[in-house]
Amino acid sequence: MSFWRKAAELGSADAHYNIGLLYARGQGVIRSVPDAVVWYRKAVDIGHAEAQFQLALIYLQGDRPTPLASAAVRWQQAAAEADAKWAADMNALLFPEGTAVEPDHATARHFAEGAALAGHFAAMATFGRMLMHGLGGPRDYEAARHWLEQAAAADITEAQSGLGHLYANGLGVPRDATMAVEWFHKAAEADDIPARIALGTFYLSGVGVPADAEMAASFFIKAAEQKSARAQHSAGLLLLRGEGVEQDVPRAETFLRAAAKQNYLPAIISLAEFYSRGEGIAPNLEEAALWYRKGAEMGDVQCQFIVGRLYARGEGLPKSLQEAAKFFHRAAEQGHDTGAFNYAVFLFKGMGVPQDSAAAAIWYAKAAEADIRVAQVQLGRLYLAGEGVERDTKTAAYWFARAAKAGDPDAETALALLYLNGEGVDANPARAEALLRQAAGRGHPPAYMQLGFLFSNRNSEPADQAETVRWFEAAAAAGQADAEVILGSLYAEGRKLPQDHAASAAWFKRAAEKGHASAQFQLAVLYCTGSGVAVDLAEALTWYEKAAMSGHRLAQYNLAVMLSKGQGAPMDQKTALTWFERAAEQGMLEAQLAAAGMHALGFDGYTPDLEAARSWYSRAAEQGNEAAKENLKRIESMQENIMPSPA
């Protein structure tokens, strides 16, 4: 260092350059690129081309502090917190040139041009590539070609690769894949990574050269072994498929993981898919979720959507509706249409986020505009109900029509009902029938039901009766319990169909077994009356109880009556009272009177409760029942005559 300093004092450009080089490399001094810049600039001032080139490289990439310098920076920050002025003085003393060099493409371009004009071939290549990519100034493909050709003639690999790029993309020259391949081959012979990747791409696609998967794999693998993330990704995919190279799943996984660890997003996505599908290995949803999550955090919209779905299902990640909603929202904000729909569903149902119909409508609208039919139907329903938006039947009809035009049977059915009722559109029964038949033709059970209602409400022409039965039976065959109940009623009443109590009971039983409360009630009545089935009070009691548990108040009342009389089961007055009160709570007058009577009179094991009786008679009286009013007077009189015991 002392030798070079003396030479520098005598005006030696090489000496200035070499001192800069020592600082840049940390040889004999603490590495300090800012100090190197100072000495390189002094060398440039004396006309040193290599110093200009080094400055171009430094300003092109910038330079952050080394670990030692980083420790110094941390010391500086800690000192500044304790005494800002003292720290500033010490900083000026210890680090007069600073601790880092920020990228500055304009300055880099200036020095690269100066070195190139001085005949520095590597600088010509760098300057040419900066012109090509528009770094530090406007793009100039013609000038880029000029400088790259000069450098390439001197066997500068970077220039050969750059010319390949120009010819491959037709930048400032006619597009010429053959010429591009020729230049890339020259650069690849010198182990140039971009050239090897480009050749892999050309040989894989058969552009500029005959397609040759084996050659493509060879170039990708060589570049992958040079730690290029892009090449590792491509090589991994070829090894995974066994394309141009013998299939090798473990090596493919190794390359994909190496690229993913360099935060190369395409590799992260491919690795997630690899673990999700289990290509050549057992699927590993936990590992897949880890990489999908990484891709999502890097902003990939499809990864965000997939992570939302994984959280919603609890696949590979702990089930969390809050996290699912968060990632669906992120995807939706980036324009993911299905993500917008899913987020709307979460908002509408209050899943993982506070329920918000208005916000849900906004996201349903975004998904609907993207022609997601289920979103169009749901948006139409919101406008029809006035939920989250002002009620607007015309807008509802618009969205139903848009989805119906795309063949959505839900939309066809909903639009048909608007035409039947003249809501949002002019009433048009013929159009309604046509829409319902279209939906029915797509196998849509709700359309079968609506067609059944449509024909059942017409005049009792034989053709209409046949259509009524046909469509209700189609709905029943598709598992629609409501249709089974309707058929049970039609057979019982002898309307549209010949009266057939056995058939009626059979239809009611099918619906009852599906948990349909009304059907359970009707079936219980049939077992009590012996209509279509043998009288079986125990079976009747069973079905009344099932319907009662579903909140059917008549079933609750009848169950209470049977229990109070010991019909179908041993007498159970206490349970009977419970069911009377359940029905009474639903406003059933007869149940209120029965509950009041049981409380007033009491029963075996139960002391009369006049206050409870008075409460139920009061509720019955509010419905205008005269008997309840009279009984209420009697009870109130009895309560007045009960004198408190003397102290």
VENSULHU-V934547 format. One record per pair of residues at least 6 apart in sequence whose ideal C-beta (glycine too) atoms are under 7 Angstrom apart, sorted by sequence separation. I is the first residue (numbers start at 1). J is the second residue. D is the distance in Angstrom with one decimal. If there is no record, write none. Layout:
# VENSULHU-V934547
i=I j=J d=D
i=I j=J d=D
This chain:
# VENSULHU-V934547
i=22 j=28 d=5.6
i=23 j=29 d=5.8
i=25 j=31 d=6.9
i=130 j=136 d=5.9
i=166 j=172 d=6.0
i=167 j=173 d=5.8
i=169 j=175 d=6.9
i=202 j=208 d=5.1
i=203 j=209 d=5.8
i=205 j=211 d=6.9
i=238 j=244 d=5.6
i=239 j=245 d=5.9
i=277 j=283 d=6.6
i=310 j=316 d=5.2
i=311 j=317 d=5.3
i=346 j=352 d=5.5
i=347 j=353 d=5.8
i=382 j=388 d=5.3
i=383 j=389 d=5.7
i=418 j=424 d=5.2
i=419 j=425 d=5.7
i=458 j=464 d=4.5
i=490 j=496 d=5.2
i=491 j=497 d=5.5
i=526 j=532 d=5.5
i=527 j=533 d=5.9
i=562 j=568 d=5.4
i=563 j=569 d=6.6
i=565 j=571 d=6.8
i=602 j=608 d=3.8
i=8 j=15 d=4.0
i=22 j=29 d=5.7
i=44 j=51 d=4.9
i=79 j=86 d=6.9
i=80 j=87 d=3.9
i=116 j=123 d=4.5
i=132 j=139 d=6.9
i=152 j=159 d=4.1
i=166 j=173 d=5.6
i=188 j=195 d=4.2
i=202 j=209 d=5.6
i=224 j=231 d=4.3
i=238 j=245 d=5.7
i=260 j=267 d=4.5
i=276 j=283 d=6.5
i=296 j=303 d=4.1
i=310 j=317 d=4.9
i=332 j=339 d=4.3
i=346 j=353 d=5.6
i=368 j=375 d=4.4
i=382 j=389 d=5.5
i=404 j=411 d=4.1
i=418 j=425 d=5.4
i=440 j=447 d=4.2
i=476 j=483 d=4.1
i=490 j=497 d=4.9
i=512 j=519 d=4.2
i=526 j=533 d=5.4
i=548 j=555 d=4.4
i=584 j=591 d=4.1
i=601 j=608 d=6.2
i=621 j=628 d=4.3
i=7 j=15 d=3.5
i=8 j=16 d=5.1
i=23 j=31 d=6.9
i=43 j=51 d=3.6
i=44 j=52 d=5.1
i=65 j=73 d=5.6
i=79 j=87 d=3.9
i=115 j=123 d=3.3
i=116 j=124 d=4.4
i=131 j=139 d=6.8
i=151 j=159 d=3.4
i=152 j=160 d=4.8
i=187 j=195 d=3.6
i=188 j=196 d=4.9
i=203 j=211 d=6.8
i=223 j=231 d=3.3
i=224 j=232 d=4.3
i=239 j=247 d=6.7
i=259 j=267 d=3.4
i=260 j=268 d=4.6
i=275 j=283 d=6.9
i=295 j=303 d=3.3
i=296 j=304 d=4.3
i=311 j=319 d=6.8
i=331 j=339 d=3.2
i=332 j=340 d=4.0
i=367 j=375 d=3.5
i=368 j=376 d=4.3
i=383 j=391 d=6.8
i=403 j=411 d=3.4
i=404 j=412 d=4.5
i=419 j=427 d=6.6
i=439 j=447 d=3.5
i=440 j=448 d=5.6
i=475 j=483 d=3.5
i=476 j=484 d=4.7
i=491 j=499 d=6.7
i=511 j=519 d=3.4
i=512 j=520 d=4.4
i=527 j=535 d=6.8
i=547 j=555 d=3.5
i=548 j=556 d=4.3
i=583 j=591 d=3.6
i=584 j=592 d=4.3
i=600 j=608 d=6.0
i=620 j=628 d=3.5
i=621 j=629 d=4.6
i=23 j=32 d=5.1
i=24 j=33 d=5.9
i=131 j=140 d=4.7
i=132 j=141 d=6.4
i=167 j=176 d=4.7
i=168 j=177 d=6.5
i=203 j=212 d=4.7
i=204 j=213 d=6.3
i=239 j=248 d=4.8
i=240 j=249 d=6.4
i=275 j=284 d=4.6
i=276 j=285 d=6.6
i=311 j=320 d=4.9
i=312 j=321 d=6.7
i=347 j=356 d=4.9
i=348 j=357 d=6.1
i=383 j=392 d=4.8
i=384 j=393 d=6.3
i=419 j=428 d=4.6
i=420 j=429 d=6.2
i=455 j=464 d=4.8
i=491 j=500 d=4.7
i=492 j=501 d=6.5
i=527 j=536 d=4.8
i=528 j=537 d=6.6
i=563 j=572 d=4.7
i=564 j=573 d=5.9
i=599 j=608 d=6.7
i=599 j=609 d=4.6
i=600 j=610 d=6.6
i=4 j=15 d=4.7
i=8 j=19 d=6.1
i=40 j=51 d=4.3
i=44 j=55 d=6.6
i=76 j=87 d=6.1
i=79 j=90 d=6.6
i=112 j=123 d=5.3
i=116 j=127 d=4.4
i=148 j=159 d=4.5
i=152 j=163 d=5.6
i=184 j=195 d=4.3
i=188 j=199 d=5.7
i=220 j=231 d=5.2
i=224 j=235 d=4.1
i=256 j=267 d=5.5
i=260 j=271 d=4.8
i=292 j=303 d=5.0
i=296 j=307 d=4.5
i=328 j=339 d=5.0
i=332 j=343 d=4.6
i=364 j=375 d=5.0
i=368 j=379 d=4.8
i=400 j=411 d=4.8
i=404 j=415 d=5.1
i=436 j=447 d=4.9
i=440 j=451 d=6.0
i=472 j=483 d=4.7
i=476 j=487 d=5.9
i=508 j=519 d=4.9
i=512 j=523 d=4.7
i=544 j=555 d=4.8
i=548 j=559 d=4.9
i=580 j=591 d=5.0
i=584 j=595 d=4.9
i=617 j=628 d=4.8
i=621 j=632 d=5.4
i=23 j=35 d=4.3
i=24 j=36 d=3.9
i=131 j=143 d=5.1
i=132 j=144 d=4.0
i=167 j=179 d=4.3
i=168 j=180 d=3.8
i=203 j=215 d=4.2
i=204 j=216 d=3.8
i=239 j=251 d=5.3
i=240 j=252 d=4.0
i=275 j=287 d=4.3
i=276 j=288 d=3.9
i=311 j=323 d=4.2
i=312 j=324 d=3.8
i=347 j=359 d=4.9
i=348 j=360 d=3.8
i=383 j=395 d=4.5
i=384 j=396 d=4.0
i=419 j=431 d=4.8
i=420 j=432 d=4.4
i=455 j=467 d=4.1
i=456 j=468 d=4.4
i=491 j=503 d=4.5
i=492 j=504 d=4.0
i=527 j=539 d=4.7
i=528 j=540 d=4.5
i=563 j=575 d=5.4
i=564 j=576 d=3.8
i=23 j=36 d=3.9
i=131 j=144 d=3.9
i=167 j=180 d=3.9
i=203 j=216 d=3.9
i=239 j=252 d=3.7
i=275 j=288 d=3.8
i=311 j=324 d=3.9
i=347 j=360 d=3.9
i=383 j=396 d=3.9
i=419 j=432 d=3.9
i=455 j=468 d=4.3
i=491 j=504 d=3.8
i=527 j=540 d=3.7
i=563 j=576 d=4.0
i=599 j=612 d=4.1
i=600 j=613 d=3.8
i=4 j=18 d=5.0
i=5 j=19 d=6.8
i=40 j=54 d=5.5
i=41 j=55 d=6.9
i=112 j=126 d=4.9
i=113 j=127 d=5.3
i=148 j=162 d=4.6
i=149 j=163 d=6.7
i=184 j=198 d=4.8
i=185 j=199 d=6.8
i=220 j=234 d=4.4
i=221 j=235 d=4.7
i=256 j=270 d=5.8
i=257 j=271 d=6.3
i=292 j=306 d=5.0
i=293 j=307 d=5.4
i=328 j=342 d=4.5
i=329 j=343 d=5.0
i=364 j=378 d=5.4
i=365 j=379 d=5.9
i=400 j=414 d=4.8
i=401 j=415 d=5.8
i=436 j=450 d=5.3
i=472 j=486 d=5.3
i=473 j=487 d=6.7
i=508 j=522 d=4.8
i=509 j=523 d=5.6
i=544 j=558 d=5.2
i=545 j=559 d=5.7
i=580 j=594 d=4.7
i=581 j=595 d=5.0
i=599 j=613 d=3.9
i=617 j=631 d=5.0
i=618 j=632 d=6.0
i=4 j=19 d=4.9
i=40 j=55 d=5.0
i=76 j=91 d=5.4
i=112 j=127 d=4.0
i=148 j=163 d=5.0
i=184 j=199 d=5.0
i=220 j=235 d=4.1
i=256 j=271 d=4.5
i=292 j=307 d=5.2
i=328 j=343 d=4.2
i=364 j=379 d=4.4
i=400 j=415 d=4.0
i=436 j=451 d=5.0
i=472 j=487 d=5.3
i=508 j=523 d=4.5
i=544 j=559 d=4.1
i=580 j=595 d=4.2
i=617 j=632 d=4.2
i=20 j=36 d=4.4
i=23 j=39 d=6.4
i=128 j=144 d=4.7
i=131 j=147 d=6.9
i=164 j=180 d=4.7
i=167 j=183 d=6.5
i=200 j=216 d=4.6
i=203 j=219 d=6.8
i=236 j=252 d=4.6
i=239 j=255 d=6.7
i=272 j=288 d=5.0
i=275 j=291 d=6.8
i=308 j=324 d=4.8
i=311 j=327 d=6.6
i=344 j=360 d=4.7
i=347 j=363 d=6.6
i=380 j=396 d=4.5
i=383 j=399 d=6.9
i=416 j=432 d=4.2
i=419 j=435 d=6.9
i=452 j=468 d=5.7
i=455 j=471 d=6.7
i=488 j=504 d=4.8
i=491 j=507 d=6.5
i=524 j=540 d=4.5
i=527 j=543 d=6.7
i=560 j=576 d=4.5
i=563 j=579 d=6.9
i=596 j=613 d=4.8
i=599 j=616 d=6.6
i=37 j=55 d=6.6
i=112 j=130 d=6.0
i=181 j=199 d=6.8
i=217 j=235 d=6.9
i=220 j=238 d=6.3
i=256 j=274 d=6.3
i=292 j=310 d=6.7
i=325 j=343 d=6.6
i=328 j=346 d=6.5
i=361 j=379 d=6.7
i=364 j=382 d=6.8
i=397 j=415 d=6.5
i=400 j=418 d=6.8
i=436 j=454 d=6.7
i=505 j=523 d=6.8
i=508 j=526 d=6.7
i=541 j=559 d=6.8
i=544 j=562 d=6.8
i=577 j=595 d=6.4
i=580 j=598 d=6.7
i=614 j=632 d=6.4
i=617 j=635 d=6.5
i=20 j=39 d=3.4
i=128 j=147 d=3.6
i=164 j=183 d=3.7
i=200 j=219 d=3.9
i=236 j=255 d=3.6
i=272 j=291 d=3.8
i=308 j=327 d=3.6
i=344 j=363 d=3.7
i=380 j=399 d=3.7
i=416 j=435 d=3.9
i=452 j=471 d=3.9
i=488 j=507 d=3.7
i=524 j=543 d=3.8
i=560 j=579 d=3.7
i=19 j=39 d=4.5
i=20 j=40 d=4.2
i=127 j=147 d=5.3
i=128 j=148 d=3.8
i=163 j=183 d=4.4
i=164 j=184 d=4.0
i=199 j=219 d=4.5
i=200 j=220 d=4.0
i=235 j=255 d=5.1
i=236 j=256 d=4.0
i=271 j=291 d=4.9
i=272 j=292 d=4.4
i=307 j=327 d=4.6
i=308 j=328 d=4.0
i=343 j=363 d=5.2
i=344 j=364 d=4.3
i=379 j=399 d=5.0
i=380 j=400 d=4.4
i=415 j=435 d=5.6
i=416 j=436 d=4.7
i=451 j=471 d=4.0
i=452 j=472 d=4.0
i=487 j=507 d=4.4
i=488 j=508 d=4.0
i=523 j=543 d=4.9
i=524 j=544 d=4.3
i=559 j=579 d=5.1
i=560 j=580 d=4.3
i=596 j=616 d=3.6
i=1 j=22 d=6.3
i=37 j=58 d=6.2
i=109 j=130 d=5.2
i=145 j=166 d=5.9
i=181 j=202 d=5.5
i=217 j=238 d=4.8
i=253 j=274 d=6.9
i=289 j=310 d=5.2
i=325 j=346 d=4.5
i=361 j=382 d=5.3
i=397 j=418 d=5.2
i=433 j=454 d=6.3
i=505 j=526 d=5.1
i=541 j=562 d=5.5
i=577 j=598 d=5.1
i=595 j=616 d=4.8
i=596 j=617 d=4.5
i=614 j=635 d=4.8
i=144 j=166 d=6.9
i=613 j=635 d=5.7
i=614 j=636 d=6.7
i=16 j=39 d=5.2
i=17 j=40 d=6.7
i=20 j=43 d=6.4
i=124 j=147 d=4.6
i=125 j=148 d=6.5
i=128 j=151 d=6.5
i=160 j=183 d=5.1
i=161 j=184 d=6.7
i=164 j=187 d=6.5
i=196 j=219 d=4.6
i=232 j=255 d=4.3
i=233 j=256 d=6.6
i=236 j=259 d=6.8
i=268 j=291 d=5.3
i=272 j=295 d=6.4
i=304 j=327 d=4.9
i=305 j=328 d=6.9
i=308 j=331 d=6.4
i=340 j=363 d=4.9
i=344 j=367 d=6.3
i=376 j=399 d=4.7
i=377 j=400 d=6.8
i=412 j=435 d=4.6
i=413 j=436 d=6.5
i=448 j=471 d=4.9
i=452 j=475 d=6.3
i=484 j=507 d=4.9
i=485 j=508 d=6.8
i=488 j=511 d=6.9
i=520 j=543 d=4.8
i=524 j=547 d=6.7
i=556 j=579 d=4.9
i=557 j=580 d=6.9
i=560 j=583 d=6.8
i=592 j=616 d=4.9
i=596 j=620 d=6.6
i=33 j=58 d=6.2
i=141 j=166 d=6.6
i=177 j=202 d=6.8
i=393 j=418 d=6.9
i=610 j=635 d=5.5
i=16 j=42 d=4.3
i=17 j=43 d=4.1
i=73 j=99 d=5.5
i=109 j=135 d=6.5
i=124 j=150 d=5.2
i=125 j=151 d=3.9
i=160 j=186 d=4.5
i=161 j=187 d=3.9
i=196 j=222 d=5.5
i=197 j=223 d=5.2
i=217 j=243 d=7.0
i=232 j=258 d=5.0
i=233 j=259 d=4.5
i=268 j=294 d=5.5
i=269 j=295 d=5.5
i=304 j=330 d=4.6
i=305 j=331 d=4.1
i=325 j=351 d=6.7
i=340 j=366 d=4.4
i=341 j=367 d=3.8
i=376 j=402 d=5.4
i=377 j=403 d=5.2
i=412 j=438 d=5.2
i=413 j=439 d=4.8
i=448 j=474 d=4.4
i=449 j=475 d=4.7
i=484 j=510 d=4.8
i=485 j=511 d=4.9
i=520 j=546 d=4.7
i=521 j=547 d=4.3
i=556 j=582 d=4.8
i=557 j=583 d=4.3
i=1 j=28 d=5.1
i=16 j=43 d=3.8
i=72 j=99 d=6.7
i=109 j=136 d=3.3
i=124 j=151 d=4.0
i=145 j=172 d=5.2
i=160 j=187 d=4.0
i=181 j=208 d=4.4
i=196 j=223 d=4.0
i=217 j=244 d=3.6
i=232 j=259 d=3.8
i=268 j=295 d=4.6
i=289 j=316 d=3.3
i=304 j=331 d=4.0
i=325 j=352 d=3.7
i=340 j=367 d=4.3
i=361 j=388 d=4.0
i=376 j=403 d=3.9
i=397 j=424 d=3.5
i=412 j=439 d=3.9
i=448 j=475 d=3.7
i=469 j=496 d=6.2
i=484 j=511 d=3.8
i=505 j=532 d=3.5
i=520 j=547 d=3.8
i=541 j=568 d=3.5
i=556 j=583 d=3.9
i=592 j=619 d=5.3
i=593 j=620 d=5.4
i=1 j=29 d=6.5
i=108 j=136 d=5.7
i=109 j=137 d=5.4
i=144 j=172 d=6.5
i=145 j=173 d=6.2
i=180 j=208 d=6.1
i=181 j=209 d=5.4
i=216 j=244 d=5.4
i=217 j=245 d=4.1
i=288 j=316 d=5.7
i=289 j=317 d=4.8
i=324 j=352 d=5.8
i=325 j=353 d=4.7
i=360 j=388 d=5.8
i=361 j=389 d=4.9
i=396 j=424 d=5.5
i=397 j=425 d=5.0
i=468 j=496 d=5.1
i=469 j=497 d=6.0
i=504 j=532 d=5.3
i=505 j=533 d=4.8
i=540 j=568 d=5.8
i=541 j=569 d=5.5
i=592 j=620 d=4.2
i=610 j=638 d=6.4
i=129 j=158 d=6.6
i=610 j=639 d=5.8
i=13 j=43 d=5.0
i=16 j=46 d=6.7
i=33 j=63 d=4.0
i=69 j=99 d=5.0
i=105 j=135 d=4.5
i=106 j=136 d=4.3
i=121 j=151 d=4.9
i=132 j=162 d=6.1
i=141 j=171 d=4.5
i=142 j=172 d=4.9
i=157 j=187 d=5.0
i=168 j=198 d=6.7
i=177 j=207 d=5.0
i=178 j=208 d=5.0
i=193 j=223 d=5.0
i=213 j=243 d=5.1
i=214 j=244 d=4.5
i=229 j=259 d=4.2
i=249 j=279 d=7.0
i=265 j=295 d=6.2
i=285 j=315 d=5.3
i=286 j=316 d=5.0
i=301 j=331 d=5.2
i=321 j=351 d=4.8
i=322 j=352 d=4.3
i=337 j=367 d=5.4
i=357 j=387 d=5.0
i=358 j=388 d=4.4
i=373 j=403 d=4.4
i=393 j=423 d=4.5
i=394 j=424 d=4.5
i=409 j=439 d=3.9
i=445 j=475 d=5.3
i=448 j=478 d=6.5
i=481 j=511 d=4.3
i=501 j=531 d=4.8
i=502 j=532 d=4.5
i=517 j=547 d=4.6
i=537 j=567 d=5.1
i=538 j=568 d=4.6
i=553 j=583 d=4.5
i=573 j=603 d=4.4
i=17 j=48 d=5.1
i=20 j=51 d=6.5
i=105 j=136 d=3.4
i=106 j=137 d=6.6
i=116 j=147 d=5.9
i=125 j=156 d=4.5
i=128 j=159 d=6.3
i=141 j=172 d=2.6
i=161 j=192 d=4.9
i=164 j=195 d=6.2
i=177 j=208 d=2.9
i=188 j=219 d=6.9
i=197 j=228 d=6.5
i=213 j=244 d=3.0
i=214 j=245 d=7.0
i=224 j=255 d=5.5
i=233 j=264 d=6.0
i=249 j=280 d=3.5
i=260 j=291 d=6.4
i=269 j=300 d=6.7
i=285 j=316 d=3.3
i=296 j=327 d=6.1
i=305 j=336 d=5.2
i=308 j=339 d=6.8
i=321 j=352 d=3.2
i=332 j=363 d=6.1
i=341 j=372 d=5.3
i=344 j=375 d=6.9
i=357 j=388 d=3.0
i=368 j=399 d=6.2
i=377 j=408 d=6.3
i=393 j=424 d=3.2
i=404 j=435 d=6.7
i=413 j=444 d=6.4
i=449 j=480 d=5.9
i=452 j=483 d=6.7
i=465 j=496 d=4.5
i=485 j=516 d=6.1
i=488 j=519 d=6.8
i=501 j=532 d=3.3
i=512 j=543 d=6.3
i=521 j=552 d=5.2
i=524 j=555 d=6.7
i=537 j=568 d=3.5
i=538 j=569 d=6.7
i=548 j=579 d=6.2
i=557 j=588 d=5.9
i=573 j=604 d=6.7
i=589 j=620 d=5.7
i=16 j=48 d=7.0
i=126 j=158 d=6.9
i=249 j=281 d=6.4
i=574 j=606 d=6.7
i=584 j=616 d=6.2
i=13 j=46 d=3.8
i=17 j=50 d=6.2
i=121 j=154 d=4.1
i=125 j=158 d=4.2
i=129 j=162 d=5.0
i=132 j=165 d=7.0
i=157 j=190 d=4.1
i=161 j=194 d=5.2
i=193 j=226 d=5.3
i=197 j=230 d=5.8
i=229 j=262 d=4.0
i=233 j=266 d=5.5
i=237 j=270 d=6.4
i=265 j=298 d=5.7
i=301 j=334 d=4.2
i=305 j=338 d=6.5
i=337 j=370 d=3.8
i=341 j=374 d=6.8
i=373 j=406 d=5.5
i=377 j=410 d=4.9
i=409 j=442 d=4.4
i=413 j=446 d=5.3
i=417 j=450 d=6.9
i=445 j=478 d=3.9
i=449 j=482 d=6.5
i=481 j=514 d=4.4
i=485 j=518 d=5.7
i=517 j=550 d=3.9
i=521 j=554 d=6.0
i=553 j=586 d=4.3
i=557 j=590 d=6.2
i=573 j=606 d=6.9
i=13 j=47 d=6.2
i=17 j=51 d=4.6
i=65 j=99 d=4.7
i=122 j=156 d=5.8
i=125 j=159 d=3.8
i=128 j=162 d=5.7
i=132 j=166 d=6.7
i=161 j=195 d=4.5
i=164 j=198 d=6.1
i=197 j=231 d=5.2
i=200 j=234 d=6.1
i=230 j=264 d=6.5
i=233 j=267 d=4.1
i=236 j=270 d=7.0
i=240 j=274 d=7.0
i=269 j=303 d=6.5
i=305 j=339 d=4.6
i=308 j=342 d=6.6
i=338 j=372 d=6.7
i=341 j=375 d=4.7
i=377 j=411 d=5.0
i=380 j=414 d=6.3
i=413 j=447 d=4.9
i=416 j=450 d=6.5
i=449 j=483 d=5.8
i=452 j=486 d=6.9
i=485 j=519 d=4.9
i=488 j=522 d=6.4
i=518 j=552 d=6.9
i=521 j=555 d=4.5
i=524 j=558 d=6.9
i=557 j=591 d=4.9
i=560 j=594 d=6.8
i=589 j=623 d=5.3
i=11 j=46 d=6.7
i=13 j=48 d=4.2
i=31 j=66 d=5.3
i=65 j=100 d=5.6
i=121 j=156 d=5.2
i=124 j=159 d=6.8
i=157 j=192 d=4.8
i=193 j=228 d=4.8
i=196 j=231 d=6.8
i=229 j=264 d=3.7
i=232 j=267 d=6.7
i=263 j=298 d=7.0
i=265 j=300 d=6.0
i=301 j=336 d=4.9
i=337 j=372 d=5.6
i=371 j=406 d=6.9
i=373 j=408 d=4.2
i=376 j=411 d=6.6
i=409 j=444 d=3.5
i=412 j=447 d=7.0
i=445 j=480 d=5.1
i=481 j=516 d=4.1
i=484 j=519 d=6.7
i=517 j=552 d=4.4
i=520 j=555 d=6.9
i=553 j=588 d=5.0
i=593 j=628 d=6.2
i=596 j=631 d=6.8
i=600 j=635 d=6.6
i=64 j=100 d=5.4
i=589 j=625 d=6.0
i=63 j=100 d=6.2
i=125 j=162 d=6.6
i=233 j=270 d=6.4
i=377 j=414 d=6.6
i=413 j=450 d=6.0
i=30 j=68 d=6.5
i=63 j=101 d=4.5
i=193 j=231 d=6.9
i=229 j=267 d=6.3
i=373 j=411 d=6.7
i=409 j=447 d=6.2
i=481 j=519 d=6.7
i=62 j=101 d=5.6
i=132 j=171 d=6.7
i=240 j=279 d=6.0
i=62 j=102 d=5.3
i=456 j=496 d=6.6
i=62 j=103 d=3.6
i=61 j=103 d=6.4
i=58 j=101 d=5.8
i=60 j=103 d=6.9
i=59 j=103 d=6.7
i=59 j=104 d=4.5
i=60 j=105 d=6.7
i=59 j=107 d=4.5
i=60 j=108 d=4.1
i=59 j=108 d=3.7
i=56 j=108 d=4.8
i=59 j=111 d=6.8
i=56 j=111 d=4.0
i=55 j=111 d=4.3
i=56 j=112 d=3.8
i=38 j=97 d=5.6
i=52 j=111 d=4.6
i=56 j=115 d=6.4
i=35 j=97 d=5.1
i=52 j=114 d=4.7
i=53 j=115 d=4.2
i=34 j=97 d=3.7
i=52 j=115 d=3.8
i=34 j=98 d=4.7
i=37 j=101 d=6.1
i=32 j=97 d=6.9
i=34 j=99 d=6.8
i=49 j=115 d=4.8
i=52 j=118 d=7.0
i=34 j=101 d=5.8
i=53 j=120 d=5.3
i=56 j=123 d=6.4
i=33 j=101 d=5.3
i=49 j=118 d=3.8
i=53 j=122 d=6.1
i=49 j=119 d=6.9
i=50 j=120 d=6.8
i=53 j=123 d=4.3
i=56 j=126 d=5.9
i=49 j=120 d=4.5
i=52 j=123 d=6.8
